[in-house]
Structures are given as C-alpha cells and as structure tokens.
Amino acid sequence: MVVIKKNPERFLKELRRHYDVVMRIPSSEYLKKPDFVVVDPKTGKKVKVSFVTLDDGQFAGVVYDETS
C-alpha cells in the first residue's frame, strides 16, 4: 500500500481523466487492502483507492471510499 499526500478530491479528479470507471463503493472487498491511501496534508482526510481487475487480468475500474 502506498500513501500519497495530496488533496483527495484533486487525486480522484485526475483518476477520472484517465479511467472511465471510478466509483465510490464503501463495502468493496477491494478496499480491505487498498492500493493507495490518499491523505490530505491540511485536513487529514483519507481516501482508500484500489484498482479492480477481472480474473483474466483485464482492467475493470477504480473503487474508492473515505476513511474515518
């Protein structure tokens, strides 16, 4: 897992530019071990982000959720 210190809204906006499917799914199994945790250095707000791939390895999208 990688921690990125950046504004989470800006990070998600940039992801949406590059990926067609970016969804907030709070109960996603993929977020139990996220690929990234984006932390806003000013507010401390955290967002977990994971890339989702299908069983055959094809990219399916990005899921995220805010953490407390």
Protein Blocks (a to p, Z undefined) as FASTA:
>chain_A
ZZddddfklmmmmmmmmpmbdcddfklmklmmcfbdcddfknopacdddddddfkopafb
dcddddZZ
